Amino acid sequence: MIVEQLKRIKDTLPPEVCLVAVSKFHPAESIREAYDAGQRVFGESKAQELVQKKTLLPDDIQWHFIGHLQSNKIKYIVPFVAMIHSIDSFKLLAEVDKFAAKENRIINCLLQIHVAKEETKFGFSPDECVGMLREGLWRGLKNIRICGIMGMASLTEDQTQIREEFATLASLFRDLKEMFFADDAAFKEISMGMSHDYQLALEKGSTMVRIGSSIFGERVY
């Protein structure tokens, strides 16, 4: 089933859009099935679970960390993680930089932006994000690379609201590119869209979609 679902999703994506198969709470066997069907980018949201799966699965998997990242967990994922989607403060960015320097790595990071109406989501407000970048301290961090932004729309049936929230993210991306990253080719990612709303995210310019349940089925907690 996983192979069929994966193919069905991939057939709906433009070739330039990266599919992050969200494998959190799914066993290594399920990931292996998707891997054998050609999928290489997987998303996890718990450091401990990610480290465990890393030891069980092929080395050429690109692991993306997509959950809320606690400072005390950074050291476990920095040796191998391909991208962190959930940078929600300058302090966290600086901590990732510190641990990446010890590993002699440069870690690709996305700034998490809060645009949803729910209060539970983490992230910078658009104004906070601009303020943090304007301060400029991030320019002194040599072991991180800011590659774009990530955000989640509200969990709602209201497609107009979802479209507006994704449009806000896309607009912020363009503003940040112009203000701070005009000459930086690495700043190119808008990670937005999940199983239930990724088609709407694609309409607004998403370059990376994070899809779990539509590939792996409902999560096993």
C-alpha positions as CSV (number, residue, x, y, z in Angstrom):
1,M,0.0,0.0,0.0
2,I,2.8,2.4,0.9
3,V,4.3,2.1,-2.6
4,E,1.0,2.8,-4.3
5,Q,0.3,5.8,-2.1
6,L,3.8,7.2,-2.6
7,K,3.5,6.9,-6.4
8,R,0.0,8.6,-6.3
9,I,1.4,11.6,-4.3
10,K,4.5,11.9,-6.5
11,D,2.3,12.0,-9.6
12,T,0.6,15.1,-8.2
13,L,3.8,17.0,-7.5
14,P,5.7,19.2,-10.0
15,P,9.2,17.8,-10.6
16,E,10.9,20.8,-8.8
17,V,9.0,20.2,-5.5
18,C,10.7,18.1,-2.8
19,L,8.6,15.5,-1.1
20,V,9.5,15.0,2.6
21,A,7.9,11.7,3.6
22,V,6.9,12.2,7.2
23,S,7.7,9.0,8.9
24,K,7.4,10.0,12.5
25,F,5.7,7.3,14.6
26,H,6.0,4.8,11.8
27,P,8.3,1.8,12.0
28,A,11.5,1.4,10.2
29,E,10.0,-1.4,8.0
30,S,7.5,1.1,6.6
31,I,10.3,3.6,5.8
32,R,12.3,0.8,4.2
33,E,9.3,0.1,1.9
34,A,9.2,3.7,0.8
35,Y,13.0,3.8,0.4
36,D,12.9,0.7,-1.8
37,A,10.3,2.5,-4.0
38,G,12.9,5.3,-4.5
39,Q,12.0,7.8,-1.7
40,R,15.1,9.3,-0.1
41,V,13.9,12.3,2.0
42,F,12.2,11.5,5.3
43,G,10.9,13.8,8.1
44,E,11.0,13.0,11.8
45,S,9.9,15.1,14.8
46,K,11.5,13.4,17.8
47,A,15.3,13.4,18.2
48,Q,15.4,10.0,20.0
49,E,13.2,8.3,17.4
50,L,15.2,9.8,14.6
51,V,18.6,8.6,16.0
52,Q,17.2,5.1,16.5
53,K,15.9,4.9,12.9
54,K,19.1,6.3,11.5
55,T,20.9,3.2,12.8
56,L,18.4,0.8,11.2
57,L,18.2,2.3,7.8
58,P,20.4,3.1,4.7
59,D,23.0,5.8,5.0
60,D,21.9,7.7,1.9
61,I,18.6,8.7,3.4
62,Q,18.3,12.5,3.9
63,W,16.7,13.0,7.3
64,H,14.8,16.2,7.9
65,F,13.9,17.3,11.4
66,I,10.5,18.8,11.3
67,G,9.3,18.9,14.9
68,H,9.8,21.3,17.8
69,L,13.5,21.1,18.6
70,Q,14.7,21.3,22.2
71,S,18.2,22.7,22.7
72,N,19.3,19.7,24.7
73,K,18.5,17.3,21.8
74,I,20.5,19.2,19.1
75,K,23.7,17.3,19.7
76,Y,22.1,14.0,18.9
77,I,20.9,14.9,15.4
78,V,23.6,17.4,14.2
79,P,26.1,14.7,13.2
80,F,23.8,13.6,10.3
81,V,20.7,15.6,9.8
82,A,20.2,17.1,6.3
83,M,17.9,19.9,7.2
84,I,16.1,21.3,10.3
85,H,12.7,22.9,9.4
86,S,11.8,24.2,12.8
87,I,14.1,27.0,13.9
88,D,11.9,29.3,15.9
89,S,14.4,31.6,17.7
90,F,17.8,33.1,17.3
91,K,18.9,31.2,20.4
92,L,18.1,27.9,18.8
93,L,19.9,28.9,15.6
94,A,23.0,29.8,17.6
95,E,22.9,26.5,19.5
96,V,22.6,24.5,16.2
97,D,25.6,26.5,14.9
98,K,27.6,25.7,18.1
99,F,27.1,21.9,17.8
100,A,27.5,21.9,14.0
101,A,30.9,23.6,14.5
102,K,32.0,20.7,16.8
103,E,31.0,18.2,14.0
104,N,32.6,20.4,11.3
105,R,29.3,20.5,9.5
106,I,27.1,23.2,8.0
107,I,23.5,22.5,8.8
108,N,20.7,23.6,6.4
109,C,18.0,25.3,8.4
110,L,14.5,26.8,7.8
111,L,13.0,29.5,9.9
112,Q,9.6,28.4,11.3
113,I,6.9,31.0,10.8
114,H,3.7,31.1,12.8
115,V,0.7,32.0,10.5
116,A,-2.0,29.6,11.8
117,K,-4.8,30.8,13.9
118,E,-4.2,28.1,16.5
119,E,-2.1,29.1,19.5
120,T,-0.3,25.8,19.8
121,K,2.0,26.2,16.8
122,F,5.6,27.3,17.4
123,G,7.4,29.8,15.3
124,F,8.4,33.4,14.7
125,S,5.6,35.9,13.8
126,P,6.5,37.5,10.4
127,D,7.5,40.7,12.2
128,E,9.7,38.8,14.7
129,C,11.5,37.0,11.9
130,V,12.2,40.3,10.0
131,G,13.4,41.8,13.3
132,M,15.7,38.9,14.1
133,L,17.3,39.0,10.6
134,R,17.6,42.8,10.7
135,E,19.6,42.5,13.9
136,G,22.1,40.7,11.9
137,L,23.7,38.4,14.6
138,W,22.9,35.4,12.4
139,R,25.5,36.6,9.9
140,G,28.2,35.6,12.3
141,L,27.1,32.0,12.5
142,K,29.4,30.0,10.1
143,N,28.0,26.5,10.6
144,I,24.3,27.0,9.7
145,R,22.8,27.9,6.3
146,I,19.4,29.6,6.2
147,C,17.7,28.0,3.2
148,G,14.2,29.4,3.5
149,I,11.1,29.3,5.7
150,M,8.6,26.7,7.0
151,G,5.0,27.1,8.2
152,M,1.7,25.3,8.9
153,A,-1.7,26.5,8.0
154,S,-4.6,26.2,10.5
155,L,-6.3,22.9,10.8
156,T,-9.6,23.9,9.3
157,E,-12.0,23.0,6.5
158,D,-12.0,26.7,5.4
159,Q,-9.9,26.6,2.2
160,T,-10.0,30.4,1.8
161,Q,-8.3,30.7,5.2
162,I,-5.7,28.1,4.4
163,R,-4.9,29.8,1.1
164,E,-4.5,33.2,2.8
165,E,-2.1,31.7,5.4
166,F,0.0,30.0,2.7
167,A,-0.1,33.3,0.7
168,T,1.2,35.1,3.8
169,L,4.2,32.6,4.0
170,A,5.0,33.0,0.3
171,S,4.8,36.8,0.5
172,L,7.1,36.8,3.6
173,F,9.6,34.5,1.7
174,R,9.8,37.0,-1.2
175,D,10.3,39.9,1.3
176,L,13.1,38.1,3.2
177,K,14.7,37.1,-0.1
178,E,14.8,40.7,-1.3
179,M,15.8,42.2,2.1
180,F,18.4,39.7,3.3
181,F,19.2,37.0,0.8
182,A,19.1,38.6,-2.6
183,D,22.5,37.2,-3.5
184,D,22.1,33.9,-1.7
185,A,21.1,31.0,-4.0
186,A,20.7,28.7,-1.0
187,F,17.7,30.7,0.3
188,K,15.1,29.1,-2.0
189,E,12.8,26.8,0.1
190,I,9.2,27.4,1.2
191,S,8.3,24.3,3.2
192,M,4.5,24.3,3.5
193,G,1.7,21.8,2.9
194,M,0.8,18.5,4.5
195,S,-1.4,15.6,3.5
196,H,-4.7,17.5,3.8
197,D,-3.7,20.8,2.3
198,Y,-0.6,20.4,0.1
199,Q,-2.4,21.1,-3.1
200,L,-3.3,24.5,-1.8
201,A,0.3,25.0,-0.7
202,L,1.5,24.2,-4.2
203,E,-0.8,26.9,-5.6
204,K,1.0,29.4,-3.5
205,G,4.5,28.4,-4.4
206,S,5.5,25.7,-2.0
207,T,8.9,24.0,-2.8
208,M,8.7,21.3,-0.2
209,V,5.7,19.4,1.1
210,R,5.7,17.3,4.3
211,I,3.3,14.3,3.7
212,G,2.9,11.5,6.2
213,S,-0.6,9.9,6.6
214,S,-1.4,10.0,2.9
215,I,1.7,7.8,2.3
216,F,2.0,5.7,5.5
217,G,-1.6,5.7,6.8
218,E,-2.6,6.9,10.2
219,R,0.2,7.1,12.8
220,V,0.9,4.4,15.3
221,Y,1.5,6.1,18.6
